[in-house]
Amino acid sequence: MKSFNVTMPEDLLAYVRERTKEGGFGTPTEFMRHLIRQDREERAERELEERLLEGLKSPRSRVPAKKLFQRMHALVDEVAAERRRKGRDGKATRSAARG
């Protein structure tokens, strides 16, 4: 795991220490990781919402819904197979290890 230092004013550092204790985080680093994960999740949600809105504004698709879902299921199956294959190449996952 890599690390980096963050320089901040004393008031922000005091806030981080306070939130670390209040939030049940073991260290300020854990609190910062939490914030970064939360930010990443919120960004993904915003991007998804933007794409959905863009899709709603676009002209109606010529692809029937049944065909669309068949494509989606095929893609999900492909990703699952790829993950299972990678699991057998030395980095076993729980599902691959179970059999």
PDB file as gemmi writes it, atoms N, CA and C in Angstrom:
CRYST1    1.000    1.000    1.000  90.00  90.00  90.00 P 1                      
ATOM      1  N   MET A   1       0.853  -1.171   0.000  1.00  0.00           N  
ATOM      2  CA  MET A   1       0.000   0.000   0.000  1.00  0.00           C  
ATOM      3  C   MET A   1       0.899   1.235   0.000  1.00  0.00           C  
ATOM      4  N   LYS A   2       0.535   2.215  -0.767  1.00  0.00           N  
ATOM      5  CA  LYS A   2       1.294   3.466  -0.844  1.00  0.00           C  
ATOM      6  C   LYS A   2       0.756   4.457   0.183  1.00  0.00           C  
ATOM      7  N   SER A   3       1.553   5.466   0.479  1.00  0.00           N  
ATOM      8  CA  SER A   3       1.111   6.502   1.411  1.00  0.00           C  
ATOM      9  C   SER A   3       1.509   7.869   0.884  1.00  0.00           C  
ATOM     10  N   PHE A   4       0.855   8.897   1.423  1.00  0.00           N  
ATOM     11  CA  PHE A   4       1.224  10.279   1.127  1.00  0.00           C  
ATOM     12  C   PHE A   4       0.854  11.146   2.320  1.00  0.00           C  
ATOM     13  N   ASN A   5       1.524  12.259   2.439  1.00  0.00           N  
ATOM     14  CA  ASN A   5       1.274  13.186   3.547  1.00  0.00           C  
ATOM     15  C   ASN A   5       0.358  14.291   3.087  1.00  0.00           C  
ATOM     16  N   VAL A   6      -0.462  14.763   4.006  1.00  0.00           N  
ATOM     17  CA  VAL A   6      -1.380  15.862   3.720  1.00  0.00           C  
ATOM     18  C   VAL A   6      -1.084  16.977   4.712  1.00  0.00           C  
ATOM     19  N   THR A   7      -0.820  18.154   4.186  1.00  0.00           N  
ATOM     20  CA  THR A   7      -0.593  19.318   5.035  1.00  0.00           C  
ATOM     21  C   THR A   7      -1.904  20.098   5.102  1.00  0.00           C  
ATOM     22  N   MET A   8      -2.298  20.468   6.324  1.00  0.00           N  
ATOM     23  CA  MET A   8      -3.548  21.212   6.480  1.00  0.00           C  
ATOM     24  C   MET A   8      -3.446  22.140   7.675  1.00  0.00           C  
ATOM     25  N   PRO A   9      -4.285  23.168   7.692  1.00  0.00           N  
ATOM     26  CA  PRO A   9      -4.301  24.086   8.837  1.00  0.00           C  
ATOM     27  C   PRO A   9      -4.727  23.343  10.110  1.00  0.00           C  
ATOM     28  N   GLU A  10      -4.356  23.897  11.227  1.00  0.00           N  
ATOM     29  CA  GLU A  10      -4.627  23.276  12.523  1.00  0.00           C  
ATOM     30  C   GLU A  10      -6.119  23.033  12.747  1.00  0.00           C  
ATOM     31  N   ASP A  11      -6.977  23.963  12.299  1.00  0.00           N  
ATOM     32  CA  ASP A  11      -8.406  23.777  12.526  1.00  0.00           C  
ATOM     33  C   ASP A  11      -8.951  22.559  11.764  1.00  0.00           C  
ATOM     34  N   LEU A  12      -8.452  22.313  10.550  1.00  0.00           N  
ATOM     35  CA  LEU A  12      -8.886  21.132   9.806  1.00  0.00           C  
ATOM     36  C   LEU A  12      -8.347  19.853  10.450  1.00  0.00           C  
ATOM     37  N   LEU A  13      -7.129  19.906  10.922  1.00  0.00           N  
ATOM     38  CA  LEU A  13      -6.545  18.755  11.592  1.00  0.00           C  
ATOM     39  C   LEU A  13      -7.333  18.416  12.858  1.00  0.00           C  
ATOM     40  N   ALA A  14      -7.709  19.443  13.603  1.00  0.00           N  
ATOM     41  CA  ALA A  14      -8.519  19.224  14.806  1.00  0.00           C  
ATOM     42  C   ALA A  14      -9.864  18.590  14.431  1.00  0.00           C  
ATOM     43  N   TYR A  15     -10.450  19.045  13.336  1.00  0.00           N  
ATOM     44  CA  TYR A  15     -11.722  18.484  12.877  1.00  0.00           C  
ATOM     45  C   TYR A  15     -11.550  17.015  12.511  1.00  0.00           C  
ATOM     46  N   VAL A  16     -10.491  16.687  11.781  1.00  0.00           N  
ATOM     47  CA  VAL A  16     -10.230  15.301  11.388  1.00  0.00           C  
ATOM     48  C   VAL A  16     -10.070  14.431  12.633  1.00  0.00           C  
ATOM     49  N   ARG A  17      -9.337  14.904  13.608  1.00  0.00           N  
ATOM     50  CA  ARG A  17      -9.154  14.134  14.840  1.00  0.00           C  
ATOM     51  C   ARG A  17     -10.474  13.926  15.579  1.00  0.00           C  
ATOM     52  N   GLU A  18     -11.275  14.980  15.626  1.00  0.00           N  
ATOM     53  CA  GLU A  18     -12.580  14.904  16.290  1.00  0.00           C  
ATOM     54  C   GLU A  18     -13.487  13.903  15.585  1.00  0.00           C  
ATOM     55  N   ARG A  19     -13.571  14.003  14.264  1.00  0.00           N  
ATOM     56  CA  ARG A  19     -14.433  13.102  13.494  1.00  0.00           C  
ATOM     57  C   ARG A  19     -13.932  11.663  13.538  1.00  0.00           C  
ATOM     58  N   THR A  20     -12.626  11.498  13.652  1.00  0.00           N  
ATOM     59  CA  THR A  20     -12.055  10.155  13.765  1.00  0.00           C  
ATOM     60  C   THR A  20     -12.583   9.481  15.022  1.00  0.00           C  
ATOM     61  N   LYS A  21     -12.580  10.216  16.123  1.00  0.00           N  
ATOM     62  CA  LYS A  21     -13.075   9.664  17.391  1.00  0.00           C  
ATOM     63  C   LYS A  21     -14.588   9.451  17.337  1.00  0.00           C  
ATOM     64  N   GLU A  22     -15.322  10.472  16.897  1.00  0.00           N  
ATOM     65  CA  GLU A  22     -16.787  10.409  16.867  1.00  0.00           C  
ATOM     66  C   GLU A  22     -17.294   9.335  15.910  1.00  0.00           C  
ATOM     67  N   GLY A  23     -16.595   9.176  14.801  1.00  0.00           N  
ATOM     68  CA  GLY A  23     -17.048   8.245  13.776  1.00  0.00           C  
ATOM     69  C   GLY A  23     -16.633   6.809  13.994  1.00  0.00           C  
ATOM     70  N   GLY A  24     -15.882   6.575  15.050  1.00  0.00           N  
ATOM     71  CA  GLY A  24     -15.462   5.214  15.343  1.00  0.00           C  
ATOM     72  C   GLY A  24     -14.331   4.718  14.450  1.00  0.00           C  
ATOM     73  N   PHE A  25     -13.599   5.640  13.857  1.00  0.00           N  
ATOM     74  CA  PHE A  25     -12.463   5.264  13.029  1.00  0.00           C  
ATOM     75  C   PHE A  25     -11.256   5.071  13.933  1.00  0.00           C  
ATOM     76  N   GLY A  26     -10.443   4.086  13.612  1.00  0.00           N  
ATOM     77  CA  GLY A  26      -9.277   3.805  14.444  1.00  0.00           C  
ATOM     78  C   GLY A  26      -8.195   4.863  14.330  1.00  0.00           C  
ATOM     79  N   THR A  27      -8.051   5.430  13.142  1.00  0.00           N  
ATOM     80  CA  THR A  27      -7.000   6.412  12.888  1.00  0.00           C  
ATOM     81  C   THR A  27      -7.529   7.482  11.937  1.00  0.00           C  
ATOM     82  N   PRO A  28      -6.876   8.636  11.900  1.00  0.00           N  
ATOM     83  CA  PRO A  28      -7.259   9.653  10.923  1.00  0.00           C  
ATOM     84  C   PRO A  28      -7.155   9.127   9.484  1.00  0.00           C  
ATOM     85  N   THR A  29      -6.219   8.233   9.243  1.00  0.00           N  
ATOM     86  CA  THR A  29      -6.078   7.647   7.906  1.00  0.00           C  
ATOM     87  C   THR A  29      -7.335   6.882   7.518  1.00  0.00           C  
ATOM     88  N   GLU A  30      -7.906   6.131   8.444  1.00  0.00           N  
ATOM     89  CA  GLU A  30      -9.143   5.403   8.158  1.00  0.00           C  
ATOM     90  C   GLU A  30     -10.280   6.369   7.829  1.00  0.00           C  
ATOM     91  N   PHE A  31     -10.334   7.476   8.553  1.00  0.00           N  
ATOM     92  CA  PHE A  31     -11.359   8.490   8.278  1.00  0.00           C  
ATOM     93  C   PHE A  31     -11.166   9.068   6.876  1.00  0.00           C  
ATOM     94  N   MET A  32      -9.937   9.362   6.510  1.00  0.00           N  
ATOM     95  CA  MET A  32      -9.654   9.922   5.181  1.00  0.00           C  
ATOM     96  C   MET A  32     -10.002   8.908   4.079  1.00  0.00           C  
ATOM     97  N   ARG A  33      -9.686   7.651   4.293  1.00  0.00           N  
ATOM     98  CA  ARG A  33     -10.050   6.614   3.316  1.00  0.00           C  
ATOM     99  C   ARG A  33     -11.563   6.556   3.141  1.00  0.00           C  
ATOM    100  N   HIS A  34     -12.269   6.641   4.277  1.00  0.00           N  
ATOM    101  CA  HIS A  34     -13.733   6.643   4.239  1.00  0.00           C  
ATOM    102  C   HIS A  34     -14.246   7.801   3.382  1.00  0.00           C  
ATOM    103  N   LEU A  35     -13.684   8.979   3.596  1.00  0.00           N  
ATOM    104  CA  LEU A  35     -14.122  10.149   2.821  1.00  0.00           C  
ATOM    105  C   LEU A  35     -13.848   9.969   1.330  1.00  0.00           C  
ATOM    106  N   ILE A  36     -12.711   9.408   1.007  1.00  0.00           N  
ATOM    107  CA  ILE A  36     -12.357   9.206  -0.401  1.00  0.00           C  
ATOM    108  C   ILE A  36     -13.291   8.178  -1.034  1.00  0.00           C  
ATOM    109  N   ARG A  37     -13.559   7.087  -0.335  1.00  0.00           N  
ATOM    110  CA  ARG A  37     -14.497   6.086  -0.862  1.00  0.00           C  
ATOM    111  C   ARG A  37     -15.883   6.674  -1.046  1.00  0.00           C  
ATOM    112  N   GLN A  38     -16.307   7.469  -0.072  1.00  0.00           N  
ATOM    113  CA  GLN A  38     -17.623   8.105  -0.137  1.00  0.00           C  
ATOM    114  C   GLN A  38     -17.688   9.049  -1.340  1.00  0.00           C  
ATOM    115  N   ASP A  39     -16.640   9.813  -1.558  1.00  0.00           N  
ATOM    116  CA  ASP A  39     -16.587  10.727  -2.690  1.00  0.00           C  
ATOM    117  C   ASP A  39     -16.644   9.957  -4.001  1.00  0.00           C  
ATOM    118  N   ARG A  40     -15.896   8.863  -4.079  1.00  0.00           N  
ATOM    119  CA  ARG A  40     -15.872   8.042  -5.295  1.00  0.00           C  
ATOM    120  C   ARG A  40     -17.259   7.471  -5.573  1.00  0.00           C  
ATOM    121  N   GLU A  41     -17.941   7.013  -4.531  1.00  0.00           N  
ATOM    122  CA  GLU A  41     -19.282   6.459  -4.671  1.00  0.00           C  
ATOM    123  C   GLU A  41     -20.274   7.530  -5.141  1.00  0.00           C  
ATOM    124  N   GLU A  42     -20.202   8.713  -4.535  1.00  0.00           N  
ATOM    125  CA  GLU A  42     -21.101   9.801  -4.917  1.00  0.00           C  
ATOM    126  C   GLU A  42     -20.848  10.230  -6.359  1.00  0.00           C  
ATOM    127  N   ARG A  43     -19.599  10.243  -6.772  1.00  0.00           N  
ATOM    128  CA  ARG A  43     -19.257  10.605  -8.149  1.00  0.00           C  
ATOM    129  C   ARG A  43     -19.850   9.586  -9.122  1.00  0.00           C  
ATOM    130  N   ALA A  44     -19.726   8.303  -8.800  1.00  0.00           N  
ATOM    131  CA  ALA A  44     -20.283   7.257  -9.656  1.00  0.00           C  
ATOM    132  C   ALA A  44     -21.798   7.394  -9.757  1.00  0.00           C  
ATOM    133  N   GLU A  45     -22.447   7.719  -8.647  1.00  0.00           N  
ATOM    134  CA  GLU A  45     -23.899   7.911  -8.655  1.00  0.00           C  
ATOM    135  C   GLU A  45     -24.287   9.107  -9.524  1.00  0.00           C  
ATOM    136  N   ARG A  46     -23.522  10.192  -9.421  1.00  0.00           N  
ATOM    137  CA  ARG A  46     -23.805  11.375 -10.260  1.00  0.00           C  
ATOM    138  C   ARG A  46     -23.632  11.047 -11.741  1.00  0.00           C  
ATOM    139  N   GLU A  47     -22.564  10.313 -12.062  1.00  0.00           N  
ATOM    140  CA  GLU A  47     -22.326   9.941 -13.459  1.00  0.00           C  
ATOM    141  C   GLU A  47     -23.444   9.046 -13.982  1.00  0.00           C  
ATOM    142  N   LEU A  48     -23.889   8.101 -13.159  1.00  0.00           N  
ATOM    143  CA  LEU A  48     -24.983   7.228 -13.564  1.00  0.00           C  
ATOM    144  C   LEU A  48     -26.252   8.034 -13.803  1.00  0.00           C  
ATOM    145  N   GLU A  49     -26.546   8.948 -12.882  1.00  0.00           N  
ATOM    146  CA  GLU A  49     -27.734   9.786 -13.032  1.00  0.00           C  
ATOM    147  C   GLU A  49     -27.656  10.609 -14.311  1.00  0.00           C  
ATOM    148  N   GLU A  50     -26.479  11.187 -14.594  1.00  0.00           N  
ATOM    149  CA  GLU A  50     -26.309  11.967 -15.826  1.00  0.00           C  
ATOM    150  C   GLU A  50     -26.552  11.109 -17.058  1.00  0.00           C  
ATOM    151  N   ARG A  51     -26.024   9.897 -17.043  1.00  0.00           N  
ATOM    152  CA  ARG A  51     -26.203   9.007 -18.193  1.00  0.00           C  
ATOM    153  C   ARG A  51     -27.656   8.586 -18.358  1.00  0.00           C  
ATOM    154  N   LEU A  52     -28.327   8.319 -17.240  1.00  0.00           N  
ATOM    155  CA  LEU A  52     -29.735   7.959 -17.317  1.00  0.00           C  
ATOM    156  C   LEU A  52     -30.568   9.110 -17.867  1.00  0.00           C  
ATOM    157  N   LEU A  53     -30.289  10.319 -17.381  1.00  0.00           N  
ATOM    158  CA  LEU A  53     -31.023  11.489 -17.882  1.00  0.00           C  
ATOM    159  C   LEU A  53     -30.739  11.716 -19.366  1.00  0.00           C  
ATOM    160  N   GLU A  54     -29.484  11.520 -19.756  1.00  0.00           N  
ATOM    161  CA  GLU A  54     -29.114  11.651 -21.163  1.00  0.00           C  
ATOM    162  C   GLU A  54     -29.886  10.627 -22.000  1.00  0.00           C  
ATOM    163  N   GLY A  55     -30.002   9.413 -21.478  1.00  0.00           N  
ATOM    164  CA  GLY A  55     -30.753   8.383 -22.187  1.00  0.00           C  
ATOM    165  C   GLY A  55     -32.219   8.706 -22.305  1.00  0.00           C  
ATOM    166  N   LEU A  56     -32.783   9.285 -21.243  1.00  0.00           N  
ATOM    167  CA  LEU A  56     -34.197   9.662 -21.296  1.00  0.00           C  
ATOM    168  C   LEU A  56     -34.462  10.771 -22.307  1.00  0.00           C  
ATOM    169  N   LYS A  57     -33.476  11.640 -22.474  1.00  0.00           N  
ATOM    170  CA  LYS A  57     -33.630  12.766 -23.406  1.00  0.00           C  
ATOM    171  C   LYS A  57     -33.369  12.356 -24.854  1.00  0.00           C  
ATOM    172  N   SER A  58     -32.721  11.218 -25.054  1.00  0.00           N  
ATOM    173  CA  SER A  58     -32.355  10.797 -26.404  1.00  0.00           C  
ATOM    174  C   SER A  58     -33.577  10.224 -27.127  1.00  0.00           C  
ATOM    175  N   PRO A  59     -33.489  10.177 -28.454  1.00  0.00           N  
ATOM    176  CA  PRO A  59     -34.595   9.586 -29.217  1.00  0.00           C  
ATOM    177  C   PRO A  59     -34.789   8.118 -28.825  1.00  0.00           C  
ATOM    178  N   ARG A  60     -35.967   7.627 -29.041  1.00  0.00           N  
ATOM    179  CA  ARG A  60     -36.286   6.248 -28.682  1.00  0.00           C  
ATOM    180  C   ARG A  60     -35.393   5.273 -29.441  1.00  0.00           C  
ATOM    181  N   SER A  61     -34.937   4.272 -28.733  1.00  0.00           N  
ATOM    182  CA  SER A  61     -34.049   3.267 -29.320  1.00  0.00           C  
ATOM    183  C   SER A  61     -34.817   2.377 -30.279  1.00  0.00           C  
ATOM    184  N   ARG A  62     -34.125   1.915 -31.300  1.00  0.00           N  
ATOM    185  CA  ARG A  62     -34.742   0.981 -32.249  1.00  0.00           C  
ATOM    186  C   ARG A  62     -34.571  -0.463 -31.782  1.00  0.00           C  
ATOM    187  N   VAL A  63     -33.787  -0.648 -30.715  1.00  0.00           N  
ATOM    188  CA  VAL A  63     -33.552  -1.996 -30.179  1.00  0.00           C  
ATOM    189  C   VAL A  63     -34.687  -2.349 -29.228  1.00  0.00           C  
ATOM    190  N   PRO A  64     -35.353  -3.467 -29.480  1.00  0.00           N  
ATOM    191  CA  PRO A  64     -36.428  -3.873 -28.563  1.00  0.00           C  
ATOM    192  C   PRO A  64     -35.872  -4.171 -27.170  1.00  0.00           C  
ATOM    193  N   ALA A  65     -36.679  -3.942 -26.152  1.00  0.00           N  
ATOM    194  CA  ALA A  65     -36.243  -4.135 -24.769  1.00  0.00           C  
ATOM    195  C   ALA A  65     -35.757  -5.556 -24.532  1.00  0.00           C  
ATOM    196  N   LYS A  66     -36.430  -6.554 -25.120  1.00  0.00           N  
ATOM    197  CA  LYS A  66     -36.026  -7.951 -24.929  1.00  0.00           C  
ATOM    198  C   LYS A  66     -34.600  -8.169 -25.434  1.00  0.00           C  
ATOM    199  N   LYS A  67     -34.277  -7.609 -26.582  1.00  0.00           N  
ATOM    200  CA  LYS A  67     -32.934  -7.743 -27.150  1.00  0.00           C  
ATOM    201  C   LYS A  67     -31.907  -7.030 -26.267  1.00  0.00           C  
ATOM    202  N   LEU A  68     -32.272  -5.862 -25.755  1.00  0.00           N  
ATOM    203  CA  LEU A  68     -31.385  -5.106 -24.878  1.00  0.00           C  
ATOM    204  C   LEU A  68     -31.040  -5.928 -23.635  1.00  0.00           C  
ATOM    205  N   PHE A  69     -32.054  -6.530 -23.022  1.00  0.00           N  
ATOM    206  CA  PHE A  69     -31.810  -7.316 -21.820  1.00  0.00           C  
ATOM    207  C   PHE A  69     -31.005  -8.577 -22.128  1.00  0.00           C  
ATOM    208  N   GLN A  70     -31.203  -9.171 -23.301  1.00  0.00           N  
ATOM    209  CA  GLN A  70     -30.382 -10.313 -23.691  1.00  0.00           C  
ATOM    210  C   GLN A  70     -28.915  -9.906 -23.775  1.00  0.00           C  
ATOM    211  N   ARG A  71     -28.657  -8.731 -24.358  1.00  0.00           N  
ATOM    212  CA  ARG A  71     -27.284  -8.224 -24.441  1.00  0.00           C  
ATOM    213  C   ARG A  71     -26.697  -7.987 -23.055  1.00  0.00           C  
ATOM    214  N   MET A  72     -27.509  -7.381 -22.178  1.00  0.00           N  
ATOM    215  CA  MET A  72     -27.040  -7.092 -20.822  1.00  0.00           C  
ATOM    216  C   MET A  72     -26.709  -8.386 -20.081  1.00  0.00           C  
ATOM    217  N   HIS A  73     -27.570  -9.390 -20.199  1.00  0.00           N  
ATOM    218  CA  HIS A  73     -27.325 -10.665 -19.519  1.00  0.00           C  
ATOM    219  C   HIS A  73     -26.075 -11.340 -20.082  1.00  0.00           C  
ATOM    220  N   ALA A  74     -25.871 -11.257 -21.388  1.00  0.00           N  
ATOM    221  CA  ALA A  74     -24.673 -11.843 -21.988  1.00  0.00           C  
ATOM    222  C   ALA A  74     -23.419 -11.151 -21.454  1.00  0.00           C  
ATOM    223  N   LEU A  75     -23.482  -9.827 -21.320  1.00  0.00           N  
ATOM    224  CA  LEU A  75     -22.343  -9.083 -20.795  1.00  0.00           C  
ATOM    225  C   LEU A  75     -22.057  -9.465 -19.346  1.00  0.00           C  
ATOM    226  N   VAL A  76     -23.094  -9.577 -18.541  1.00  0.00           N  
ATOM    227  CA  VAL A  76     -22.928  -9.983 -17.140  1.00  0.00           C  
ATOM    228  C   VAL A  76     -22.308 -11.381 -17.075  1.00  0.00           C  
ATOM    229  N   ASP A  77     -22.790 -12.292 -17.915  1.00  0.00           N  
ATOM    230  CA  ASP A  77     -22.227 -13.646 -17.947  1.00  0.00           C  
ATOM    231  C   ASP A  77     -20.761 -13.624 -18.350  1.00  0.00           C  
ATOM    232  N   GLU A  78     -20.432 -12.778 -19.311  1.00  0.00           N  
ATOM    233  CA  GLU A  78     -19.045 -12.658 -19.777  1.00  0.00           C  
ATOM    234  C   GLU A  78     -18.133 -12.151 -18.656  1.00  0.00           C  
ATOM    235  N   VAL A  79     -18.574 -11.135 -17.943  1.00  0.00           N  
ATOM    236  CA  VAL A  79     -17.785 -10.585 -16.835  1.00  0.00           C  
ATOM    237  C   VAL A  79     -17.633 -11.628 -15.729  1.00  0.00           C  
ATOM    238  N   ALA A  80     -18.703 -12.347 -15.417  1.00  0.00           N  
ATOM    239  CA  ALA A  80     -18.639 -13.379 -14.374  1.00  0.00           C  
ATOM    240  C   ALA A  80     -17.665 -14.488 -14.769  1.00  0.00           C  
ATOM    241  N   ALA A  81     -17.706 -14.899 -16.027  1.00  0.00           N  
ATOM    242  CA  ALA A  81     -16.788 -15.941 -16.497  1.00  0.00           C  
ATOM    243  C   ALA A  81     -15.343 -15.457 -16.418  1.00  0.00           C  
ATOM    244  N   GLU A  82     -15.118 -14.212 -16.768  1.00  0.00           N  
ATOM    245  CA  GLU A  82     -13.770 -13.641 -16.700  1.00  0.00           C  
ATOM    246  C   GLU A  82     -13.269 -13.613 -15.258  1.00  0.00           C  
ATOM    247  N   ARG A  83     -14.136 -13.250 -14.341  1.00  0.00           N  
ATOM    248  CA  ARG A  83     -13.745 -13.230 -12.925  1.00  0.00           C  
ATOM    249  C   ARG A  83     -13.442 -14.633 -12.419  1.00  0.00           C  
ATOM    250  N   ARG A  84     -14.249 -15.607 -12.834  1.00  0.00           N  
ATOM    251  CA  ARG A  84     -13.989 -16.989 -12.421  1.00  0.00           C  
ATOM    252  C   ARG A  84     -12.663 -17.472 -12.998  1.00  0.00           C  
ATOM    253  N   ARG A  85     -12.393 -17.128 -14.250  1.00  0.00           N  
ATOM    254  CA  ARG A  85     -11.142 -17.531 -14.882  1.00  0.00           C  
ATOM    255  C   ARG A  85      -9.955 -16.924 -14.161  1.00  0.00           C  
ATOM    256  N   LYS A  86     -10.041 -15.660 -13.824  1.00  0.00           N  
ATOM    257  CA  LYS A  86      -8.955 -15.005 -13.096  1.00  0.00           C  
ATOM    258  C   LYS A  86      -8.765 -15.631 -11.730  1.00  0.00           C  
ATOM    259  N   GLY A  87      -9.841 -16.049 -11.111  1.00  0.00           N  
ATOM    260  CA  GLY A  87      -9.768 -16.690  -9.801  1.00  0.00           C  
ATOM    261  C   GLY A  87      -8.989 -17.987  -9.847  1.00  0.00           C  
ATOM    262  N   ARG A  88      -9.032 -18.690 -10.973  1.00  0.00           N  
ATOM    263  CA  ARG A  88      -8.319 -19.964 -11.107  1.00  0.00           C  
ATOM    264  C   ARG A  88      -6.848 -19.782 -11.423  1.00  0.00           C  
ATOM    265  N   ASP A  89      -6.436 -18.583 -11.798  1.00  0.00           N  
ATOM    266  CA  ASP A  89      -5.053 -18.326 -12.165  1.00  0.00           C  
ATOM    267  C   ASP A  89      -4.188 -17.923 -10.979  1.00  0.00           C  
ATOM    268  N   GLY A  90      -4.560 -18.329  -9.789  1.00  0.00           N  
ATOM    269  CA  GLY A  90      -3.723 -18.067  -8.639  1.00  0.00           C  
ATOM    270  C   GLY A  90      -4.343 -17.139  -7.618  1.00  0.00           C  
ATOM    271  N   LYS A  91      -5.201 -16.264  -8.039  1.00  0.00           N  
ATOM    272  CA  LYS A  91      -5.840 -15.352  -7.109  1.00  0.00           C  
ATOM    273  C   LYS A  91      -7.260 -15.859  -6.877  1.00  0.00           C  
ATOM    274  N   ALA A  92      -7.389 -16.819  -6.014  1.00  0.00           N  
ATOM    275  CA  ALA A  92      -8.669 -17.450  -5.770  1.00  0.00           C  
ATOM    276  C   ALA A  92      -9.645 -16.504  -5.103  1.00  0.00           C  
ATOM    277  N   THR A  93     -10.852 -16.507  -5.615  1.00  0.00           N  
ATOM    278  CA  THR A  93     -11.916 -15.740  -4.995  1.00  0.00           C  
ATOM    279  C   THR A  93     -12.730 -16.704  -4.152  1.00  0.00           C  
ATOM    280  N   ARG A  94     -13.595 -16.189  -3.302  1.00  0.00           N  
ATOM    281  CA  ARG A  94     -14.406 -17.066  -2.449  1.00  0.00           C  
ATOM    282  C   ARG A  94     -15.269 -17.977  -3.305  1.00  0.00           C  
ATOM    283  N   SER A  95     -15.937 -17.422  -4.330  1.00  0.00           N  
ATOM    284  CA  SER A  95     -16.832 -18.235  -5.136  1.00  0.00           C  
ATOM    285  C   SER A  95     -16.049 -19.270  -5.941  1.00  0.00           C  
ATOM    286  N   ALA A  96     -14.870 -18.899  -6.451  1.00  0.00           N  
ATOM    287  CA  ALA A  96     -14.049 -19.847  -7.200  1.00  0.00           C  
ATOM    288  C   ALA A  96     -13.518 -20.937  -6.283  1.00  0.00           C  
ATOM    289  N   ALA A  97     -13.206 -20.571  -5.050  1.00  0.00           N  
ATOM    290  CA  ALA A  97     -12.669 -21.543  -4.109  1.00  0.00           C  
ATOM    291  C   ALA A  97     -13.746 -22.546  -3.690  1.00  0.00           C  
ATOM    292  N   ARG A  98     -14.994 -22.102  -3.672  1.00  0.00           N  
ATOM    293  CA  ARG A  98     -16.100 -22.988  -3.275  1.00  0.00           C  
ATOM    294  C   ARG A  98     -16.423 -23.992  -4.360  1.00  0.00           C  
ATOM    295  N   GLY A  99     -16.101 -23.626  -5.594  1.00  0.00           N  
ATOM    296  CA  GLY A  99     -16.258 -24.623  -6.569  1.00  0.00           C  
ATOM    297  C   GLY A  99     -17.119 -24.498  -7.697  1.00  0.00           C  
TER     298      GLY A  99                                                      
END                                                                             
